[in-house]
Amino acid sequence: MMERTPTTVPVPAYNAAEPRLWFELLEVFFEYRNVVDESTKLYMAVSAMPDEAISEFRDILIAAVFLRNPFTTFRLLYLRRILRANKQRTQ
């Protein structure tokens, strides 16, 4: 029988250049760590973000905290805003 070695896997580092990839990596991390609580997911995601990013998306964060699915809401609104900003830059 193979012995299991406990490992510590850190929260994926924030990646402003690839936000969709970052959120996907967070989902893999949450699954690996068996994190299902939305508030915990949000806390862990925000803890990986630099202060500048938190400030930039503070309105979304504040709105998401009080909703039923705070992490899912934050992810959706964050990606929507990034997509809109990218569209405006390409026009």
Sequence and secondary structure as in RCSB ss.txt:
>XXXX:A:sequence
MMERTPTTVPVPAYNAAEPRLWFELLEVFFEYRNVVDESTKLYMAVSAMPDEAISEFRDILIAAVFLRNPFTTFR
LLYLRRILRANKQRTQ
>XXXX:A:secstr
               TT HHHHHHHHHHHHHHHT   HHHHHHHHHHTS HHHHHHTHHHHHHHHTSSSHHHHHH
HHHHHHHHHHHHHHH 
